[in-house]
Amino acid sequence: MKKFLFKLSFYLVGCAVVLAVLGSFADGNTDDNYMHFAVEKPENIILGDSRGSQAVQPDILEGKLHKKFDNFAINVVQSPYGKVYLEALKRKIKPNTKNGVFILTVDPWNLSVNKSFDESKDFPEKENSPLGNMYSYDMSPNYEYLLKNYPRSWFKIFSEREESGRSNTFLHKNGWLEVNVSMEKDSVQKRAEAKLKFYKEDLAKTQKISAKRIQALEDMITFLKDKGSVYLVRIPALGEIMNVENRYSPDFSQRIENISKRYHVVYFDFSSKAEDYIYTDANHMYKESGKVFTSQIADSILINSKHLK
């Protein structure tokens, strides 16, 4: 029996060593979330869903505002505004932050919930998002994340590492999700048609604006106001999707404007400029347009800061 246990322990130690080595290769190719949990705690943060994760580029903000930013926007399933996202933010942000800049990107979808959902219960992201089960946000390698949220073989971490070539969706250390897809007209149109159909025939019919999510957004604003300057930003999509949004929630921009006034924060509404940008699928900005858009956010912050002086 002792001999068996010795052999078993030797085997288990060997497996642990192999996994530890494989996990050390985790990077921006591992998946679309890992790097959010494997970097230093930031003082300046971008929040929101996939529109924000792809459109708002920290390097551009840093170049104009001279502050290092982290993009902590994920997607509408995993990071809608709610208790889970707020608690994750509290773990993510650098303790004792005082002069941070916080960009909260908003659209009707990250403040909505399924019509059939009982809002007295926990929101679904508690079970469907790594934000609901993670405690460590600044460990590299982050074995907690890999054990809890990486379902594939860990050998894939090694074979698909950045050194072998970046994936089509690459998560930078600063949290920006770089998406590289064909921008040929036919490819873009095909993706756009599928996305528009999804918004018109699925989201707009099954979702509703959630008072509980709006309250969570307000709670996040309150939490962040003590740590720096808060800016609400509405990111546009292509015209057809904006039309769907405007029918879905005609007063959305006014509601956000009212929140901004109530909490004395600034709201930048870019929804009327939807046609100024190029999109990969009608919903997400192409990275080159993202550079322009992010620069416009930075300029708006700078102008607002001058007005306050």
C-alpha positions in Angstrom: 0.0 0.0 0.0 2.8 2.4 0.9 4.5 1.6 -2.4 1.3 2.3 -4.3 0.8 5.6 -2.5 4.4 6.6 -3.2 4.0 5.9 -6.9 0.6 7.7 -7.0 2.1 10.8 -5.3 5.0 10.7 -7.7 2.5 10.6 -10.6 0.4 13.4 -9.2 3.5 15.6 -8.6 4.6 15.0 -12.2 1.1 16.0 -13.5 1.2 19.1 -11.4 4.6 20.1 -12.8 3.4 19.5 -16.3 0.3 21.6 -15.8 2.3 24.4 -14.1 4.7 24.6 -17.1 1.9 24.6 -19.6 -0.1 27.2 -17.7 3.0 29.5 -17.7 2.5 29.9 -21.4 -1.0 31.4 -21.1 -1.3 34.7 -22.9 -3.5 36.8 -25.1 -4.2 33.8 -27.4 -5.4 31.6 -24.6 -9.0 32.9 -24.8 -10.8 36.3 -24.9 -10.7 36.7 -21.1 -7.5 35.4 -19.6 -5.4 38.5 -19.7 -8.0 40.4 -17.7 -6.9 38.3 -14.7 -3.2 38.2 -15.3 -2.0 41.9 -15.1 -1.3 44.5 -12.5 -4.3 46.2 -10.9 -5.1 49.4 -12.9 -6.0 52.9 -11.7 -7.7 54.0 -15.0 -10.3 51.6 -16.4 -12.6 51.1 -19.4 -15.8 49.2 -18.6 -18.7 47.9 -20.7 -19.4 45.1 -23.2 -17.8 43.9 -26.5 -18.4 47.3 -28.2 -16.1 48.8 -25.6 -13.7 45.9 -25.5 -13.0 46.4 -29.3 -13.5 50.1 -29.9 -11.7 51.7 -27.0 -8.0 51.3 -27.2 -5.9 52.0 -24.1 -2.7 52.9 -26.0 -4.5 55.8 -27.8 -5.9 57.1 -24.4 -2.4 56.8 -22.8 -0.8 58.8 -25.7 -3.3 61.6 -25.2 -4.1 61.6 -21.5 -0.7 60.4 -20.3 -2.3 57.7 -18.1 -2.0 54.0 -18.4 -5.4 52.4 -19.0 -6.8 48.9 -18.7 -9.8 47.8 -20.8 -12.0 45.7 -18.5 -15.0 45.5 -20.9 -15.8 42.0 -21.9 -19.1 41.2 -23.6 -22.8 41.6 -23.0 -23.2 38.1 -21.6 -20.3 38.2 -19.2 -20.0 41.9 -18.2 -23.4 43.6 -18.3 -23.9 46.1 -15.5 -24.9 44.3 -12.3 -23.7 43.2 -8.9 -21.2 40.7 -10.4 -19.5 43.3 -12.5 -19.3 45.8 -9.6 -17.8 43.2 -7.3 -15.3 42.2 -10.0 -14.4 45.9 -10.4 -13.7 46.2 -6.7 -11.3 43.2 -7.0 -9.7 44.5 -10.2 -9.0 48.1 -9.4 -5.8 49.2 -7.6 -6.5 49.8 -4.0 -6.4 53.4 -2.8 -6.8 54.8 -6.3 -7.6 58.5 -6.0 -7.1 60.3 -9.4 -8.3 57.6 -11.8 -10.1 58.1 -15.1 -13.0 55.7 -15.6 -14.8 55.3 -19.0 -18.1 53.4 -18.6 -19.4 52.5 -22.1 -23.2 52.0 -22.3 -25.8 50.8 -24.7 -29.3 49.4 -24.2 -28.1 45.8 -24.2 -25.7 45.9 -21.3 -28.5 47.4 -19.2 -31.1 44.8 -20.2 -32.3 41.4 -19.1 -34.4 38.7 -20.6 -38.1 39.4 -20.2 -38.7 36.0 -18.6 -36.0 36.6 -16.0 -37.0 37.0 -12.3 -35.1 40.1 -11.2 -35.3 39.0 -7.6 -32.8 36.3 -8.4 -29.1 36.6 -9.2 -28.4 37.7 -12.8 -27.3 34.9 -15.1 -23.7 36.2 -15.4 -23.1 34.9 -11.8 -23.0 31.5 -13.4 -22.0 32.3 -17.0 -19.1 34.7 -16.4 -15.6 34.2 -15.0 -16.3 37.5 -13.1 -18.7 35.4 -11.0 -16.1 32.9 -9.8 -12.8 34.7 -9.8 -11.0 36.2 -6.8 -7.5 36.8 -8.2 -7.1 39.5 -10.9 -3.4 40.2 -10.9 -1.6 36.8 -10.9 0.6 35.7 -13.8 0.3 32.9 -14.5 -3.2 32.8 -13.1 -3.8 29.2 -12.4 -7.1 29.9 -10.6 -8.5 31.2 -13.9 -7.2 28.3 -15.9 -8.6 25.7 -13.4 -12.0 27.4 -13.2 -12.6 28.8 -16.7 -10.4 27.2 -19.3 -12.2 24.1 -20.6 -9.8 22.9 -23.2 -6.6 20.8 -22.9 -3.8 22.8 -21.4 -1.5 21.5 -24.2 -3.5 24.0 -26.3 -2.2 26.8 -24.2 1.3 25.9 -25.3 0.6 25.0 -28.9 -1.5 28.1 -29.5 0.6 30.6 -27.6 1.3 34.1 -29.1 4.8 33.0 -30.2 3.2 30.7 -32.7 1.1 33.6 -34.2 -1.6 35.7 -32.9 -5.2 34.4 -33.1 -8.0 36.3 -34.9 -9.1 37.6 -31.5 -6.1 38.6 -29.4 -6.4 40.0 -26.0 -3.7 42.5 -25.3 -2.2 42.9 -21.8 -4.0 46.2 -21.5 -7.3 44.5 -22.1 -8.0 45.6 -25.6 -9.5 42.8 -27.7 -8.0 43.1 -31.2 -10.1 41.4 -33.8 -8.7 40.6 -37.2 -11.3 39.5 -39.8 -11.7 39.9 -43.5 -12.8 43.5 -44.3 -13.8 42.6 -47.9 -17.1 44.1 -48.7 -18.9 40.7 -49.1 -17.5 39.3 -45.9 -18.5 42.4 -43.9 -22.0 42.5 -45.4 -22.6 38.8 -44.6 -21.6 39.3 -40.9 -23.6 42.5 -40.8 -26.8 40.9 -42.1 -26.4 38.1 -39.5 -25.9 40.5 -36.7 -28.8 42.7 -37.7 -31.1 39.7 -37.9 -30.0 38.7 -34.4 -30.7 42.1 -33.0 -34.1 42.5 -34.7 -35.5 39.0 -34.3 -33.9 38.0 -31.0 -32.6 40.7 -28.7 -35.2 43.3 -29.4 -38.0 40.9 -28.9 -36.7 39.0 -25.8 -35.0 41.7 -23.8 -36.1 44.6 -21.7 -34.3 47.5 -20.0 -33.6 46.5 -16.4 -34.1 48.8 -13.5 -31.8 46.6 -11.4 -29.1 46.9 -14.0 -29.5 50.7 -14.2 -29.2 50.8 -10.4 -26.0 48.7 -10.6 -24.6 51.3 -13.1 -25.4 54.0 -10.6 -23.8 52.0 -7.8 -20.7 51.7 -10.0 -20.6 55.4 -10.6 -20.9 56.1 -6.9 -18.1 53.7 -6.1 -15.8 55.2 -8.8 -16.5 58.9 -8.1 -14.5 58.6 -4.9 -11.6 57.4 -6.9 -11.4 59.8 -9.8 -13.4 61.1 -12.8 -16.2 59.1 -14.3 -17.2 59.4 -18.0 -20.2 57.7 -19.5 -19.8 56.9 -23.2 -22.4 55.6 -25.7 -20.6 53.7 -28.5 -22.6 53.7 -31.8 -23.1 50.8 -34.1 -24.1 50.8 -37.8 -27.2 52.8 -38.7 -29.6 49.8 -39.0 -28.7 48.5 -35.5 -29.0 52.0 -34.1 -32.5 52.1 -35.5 -33.3 48.9 -33.7 -31.9 50.3 -30.5 -33.8 53.5 -30.9 -37.1 51.6 -31.4 -36.2 49.3 -28.5 -35.4 52.1 -26.1 -36.3 55.5 -27.6 -35.4 57.4 -24.4 -32.1 55.6 -23.7 -29.8 58.5 -24.3 -32.0 60.8 -22.2 -32.0 58.3 -19.4 -28.2 58.1 -19.4 -28.1 61.9 -19.6 -30.4 62.1 -16.5 -28.1 59.7 -14.6 -25.0 61.8 -15.6 -26.7 64.9 -14.2 -27.9 63.2 -11.0 -24.4 62.0 -10.2 -22.5 65.0 -11.6 -20.5 63.0 -14.2 -20.0 63.6 -17.9 -21.9 61.8 -20.7 -20.4 61.7 -24.2 -23.1 60.4 -26.6 -21.7 59.4 -30.0 -24.8 57.6 -31.2 -25.6 60.3 -33.8 -22.2 59.7 -35.4 -22.8 56.1 -36.3 -22.0 56.6 -39.9 -18.6 58.1 -39.2 -17.1 54.7 -38.4 -16.4 51.4 -40.1 -17.7 48.2 -38.5 -16.6 44.6 -38.8 -20.2 43.3 -38.4 -22.4 46.3 -38.0 -22.1 46.1 -34.2 -18.3 46.3 -33.5 -16.0 49.0 -34.7 -13.1 48.0 -37.0 -9.8 48.6 -35.1 -8.8 51.4 -37.4 -12.1 53.2 -36.7 -11.5 52.4 -33.0 -8.3 54.5 -33.1 -10.3 57.5 -34.4 -13.1 56.9 -31.9 -10.8 56.5 -28.9 -8.9 59.6 -29.9 -12.3 61.5 -29.9 -13.1 60.2 -26.4 -9.7 61.4 -25.2 -10.2 64.8 -26.9 -13.6 65.1 -25.3 -12.1 64.3 -21.8 -9.4 66.9 -22.4 -11.9 69.6 -23.4 -14.1 68.8 -20.4 -11.1 69.0 -18.1 -10.2 72.4 -19.4 -13.7 73.6 -18.8 -13.5 72.5 -15.2 -10.3 74.5 -14.5 
